[in-house]
Structures are given as structure tokens and as C-alpha cells.
């Protein structure tokens, strides 16, 4: 088992085996196609370290979530080189193994390109999955800096897989991406400022099964500054929770990821990420 500063490298210190757990956390410390700020490879470590200071009693849900939900944190996926396709395939293998064993997968990035591996695995196991993308950027370029599997292309690659894509928080987009959204009947993009009244419309665009990919820069940089490509605006905490609560109540969430968090001297970004992940586990399993 990985160790960090004498503590087990596990989310909330939960050391359950894969067989025992309902939730499997897959850390992917990869950054190979980043195009601005660096540090996303440290995202999983930042989140897991921050999780150690979370109260296990969730005040909103009124329960100790970990009393009902056992969590297994797998060792970090080993990264050799910077080839995104190899890492995407590793994420695919790990996610598929979790799914075929009836585990709920949570992937911690790392850069956004890794999401494609999880989506590919889910598409093999579950029909008609909508991908919810929380993000400042559309990520719908066909290629970026000569790379088709860049973090800036993950939305396009997901679209090419045939998934319906619902994007929330978008506020940075190219002309190419804008034209694709206008012409495509399977991509639905919601800009910020995010309005609570948009939630029912968002839900109406989704199929019954959804996978959620959360880019840290989808949040307002005032609450999550530790991102590689910050953009003014974005989701705020309570609006985001309202959205997630409705998605988990009204749809079957089959897994999610949190990506693009960077290493930082400030702690509030990692604290938000860890707290959100724990809350979403509660939304999935605590009824």
C-alpha cells in the first residue's frame, strides 16, 4: 500500500479491500498534454491528503457516510512517459474491472484526457450513458497542439464515442467548438453564471444513466484557485451541490471523476475537492 508521511495513502484513511468495498477510488497522477499551468499530476495526492481532515459525519446528510459505505483506494496508476493513449487504456482497464465487480468507480486526476478511459469502460458495461461535464472549457477541439488525445479534446473524443454530452459551467470556447455545438444534437452546453432554474432543463437533456466528469476549473477560481487554466466565473459551492443532489436523486449515476486540480500552497482547493467527493458518495448511497 502507498504511504504518505506515515499515513496510508487512502481516501479518509479507509483501508478496506477491493472485495469489501462499494466504492473504488482510482488515482491517476498524469499530466502529459497540459498546455498552461503545471501540477495536475499532483491532484490525486492533494485530494487524498486533504481527505484526512474531513469530518466523517456529514452534516447535510446527518450520517457517518463511511458507516454505510466502505471505500477502497487503489494504488496510483503507474505513469511511464507522456503518451496519453497508454494512460487512457490503463484507466479503461481499471474502471472496467471495478464495474464488472459491481463497484462504484471514482477516478482522481491528473489531467482531463484520462476521462476517456473511464467512459470507454462504462460504455461497454452500460447502455445509453450521458456524460455530464463540469468545466470552464468545452474541450471539443478535434486536436490541440497536434494531439487528438489532449486534455483540450476530451469532450470531442467522448462525443465520438457516441455519448450524449451535457456541459455545465462553460465560459471559454473556440469558434470551432461553438460551431460543433450549434450543429450537433447530442451536445448541450450551459454557460455560467449558472442559474438554479437551469437544473430541470439540464436533467431533461440526460438519459437515465449518467457519468459525471468534474474539471476543477468548472468552479469559480475564488473557491478553487489551484487549476492549470483558470477562467473568471464558474460554479459556486451551494449551487453546485444543488445540481449534484438533483442529478443523484433523479438519475442513475454510474461513476464520476475529479480532474485538473494542481499542487498549491493554499489548501482550500483540495479541501473542496475532497469534501465534494465525500458528499457525492453520500448522495449515491445514503437515501
N, C-alpha and C positions, 0 to 999 in steps of 0.2 A: 504493500500500500504506500502511496506517496505520503511524504511527511513535509510539513512546513512549520519551522520554528518549534519543533517538538510536538506539534498538534497534528492530528490526522488530517490529510488533505481531503476533507469530506464536507458536503454541504450541511451546515448546522451541527457538524460533528456526528452525524448519523452514520454508523458503521455497519449497516445491515448488508447482508449478502445479496447478490443479484436474485437468487431464488426467493428470498424472503420479501423483497421489496415490491411495492406497487409502482414506485417512481424510480426511473433510472436517469441519472444525470451524466451526460457525456461531454467532458471538457475538450475543446478543440483550440489549442493555442497557436493559431495560424494567421500569419499576415504575409501574403506573397504578392498581392496585386494592389496594395494600398497606394493612393495617389496624392495624399496631402500629409496630414499628421500621422505619426507612427505610434505604435504601442498597443495595437489591438491584440497582439499575441499574449499580452498580459491580462486580457479581460477575464478569462476563467479564474485565474489566481486571485485577481482583485475581488471578484464576486464571492468566491468561496471563503476567502479570508474575512470579508465583511459579514458573511452569514453567521459567523461565530458570535456576533454581538446582538443578533436579533432575539427578541423575546419569543419563546416558543408558544406562548399564549397569544393568540390572535384576537385583539380587542374587538374588531369588527365582527368576526365570526363567533366570538365567545367561546372558543375552544382551543385546546392544545392540538394543533393540527397533527403534530407528529405522534400523538397518541393513537390516531386512526390511520396514519399514512406512513409506512416505512419507506425510507429513501436510501437508495444505493448510489454512491458516486463512483463511477468507473475511473481508472487511471486515465490521465490525459492521452489523447491520440498522439502517437509519436510522429513528429513532423520531420521529414527528411527532404531538404531542398525547398523550392518555392513553387513547384508545379501544382496549380490549383486542382487540376483534374484528378490527380492522385489523392489529394486530401478529400475532395468531394466523394470519391469512391470509398475511402475509409469511413466517412460519415454515413454513407449509404449502407455499408456492411453493418456498422454498429447499430444504426437505427432499425434496420430490418430485423436484426437479432432480438432487439428489445420488443418489437411489435409482435413477432411470431411467438414470443414467450409471454404475451399479454401484459407487457409493461408499458407504462406511460413515459415516452421519451422527452427529455428536456436537453437541448443542446446549448452549450455555452461557448460562444466565440470570443475571440477570433473575428476575422473579417466576414463580411456578408456572403461571400461566394459559397461558403460551406453549407448554406441553407439548401442549396440544390440537392445535395446528397440525401438530406432528410426527406425532401419532397419526393424524390425518386423512389425511396423505400416505401413511403406511405402510399404512393400511387399504386404500387404492386399489391398492397395488402387491403386497401380500402378504396371503394369506388367513389368517383364524383366528389373530390375534395376541393373546397375553396381555400385558397391561401390568403389570409389576412396579413397585410404588410404594413407595419407601423414604421414610418420612415420620413425623413426630410426630403429624400431624393427618390425619384421614380425608379431608378436602376433599370431602365428599359432600353438602354443602348444595345445595339447588336454587337458592338465591340468597343473597347475603350483602351487606348494606348496599345492597339494591336492585339488585345487579348479578348477572346469571346467569353472567357470564364472569369472576367474581372468582377470585383465586388460591385462595380457600376453597371453590370449586365445581368445580375441575378434575377431581376424581375422579368427580363426578356427570356432568359433560359427557362424560368418557371412557366411563363406563357407558352413557350414552345413545347413544354411537356403536356399541354392541353388543359391545364388547370384554370379555373376562373380565378381572377386576381382582384382583390379589393384592397386598395391602397388608402391609407389614412395618415394625415399629417404632412402630405406632400407640399413643399414650398420651394423646391429647386428642380428645374426641369429643362431639358434641351428642346429645341424645335422638333428634332427627330422624334423624341418621346411624345411630345404634345400631339403630333400628327398620328402616331400609332394609337394613342388613347382615343382620339376622335373617331378613328376608323374601325376600332375593334369593339366587338360586342361582348367580350369576356374580360375586359379590364374596366374597373370602376375606380375613379380617383377622387378622393375627398381632400380638399386643401385645408390648411389652417388659416384663420383661427377656427378651431374645432368647436362645433356647437352641439350641445346635448340633444337638440331636436334632430340631429343627423343620425342618431343611433338606430331608430326604426328603419330608416332608409338603408343604412349600412346592412342591417340584418336581412332586409328584403332582397339584397343582392347576393346573399350567400346560399349555398346548398346546405344540406343537413350536416355534413361533416366538414370541419374546418381545421386547418393548421395555422398557427399564428407565428409569424416571424417579427421580432421586435428589434429594430435598429435603435441603438441608444440615442442617435441624433433625431429620432422622431419626437423626443421630448424637448421642451423648451430648454435652451442652454443655461438658463438661470437655475434650473434644478438638476440638470445633467450636463455639466461643462466638459467632462472628460470624454470627448469624442474626437475622432480624427478629422471630420469635415463638418464643423458646426454651421448651422444656419439659423438666423434670427426667427423667433416664433416657435411653435410646436405645442405638443400636448402638455398640459399641467396635470398634477398628481390626481386630484379628485375627479376631474373629467375623464382621465384615462381609466381610473378604477370603475367608474360608472359604465363605461364602454365594455371593459373586460367582464364585469359582472353579468351584464346582459348577454354577451356572447356565450359565456359558460352556462348560463341558465337556459338559453333558447336554442343552442346548437350543441352538437357533439364535438368537443374539442379533442383532437386525437394526438396532440403534441404541440410543443412550441419551442422556440429558441430565443435567446437574447444575445445579440452580437454587437460588435463595433464599439464596445467600451474600451477605453485606453487606460494605461497606467497614469496615475496622477498623485500628487502630494495631498490634494484635497480628498476627503473620504465620502462626501455626500453622493457622488455619482454611483459608486459601488454599493453604498448603503441602500440607495433607492432600488438598484437592480436586484440585490439580494432580497430586500423586503417584498418587492413586486413578485419575484419568483415564488416566494413562500406563500404569498396571498393567492396567487393563481393556482398553486397546488390545493389550497383550501377551497377555492371556487370550484375546482374539478371534483373534489372528493367529499367535501363537507356539505351536506344537504340539510 
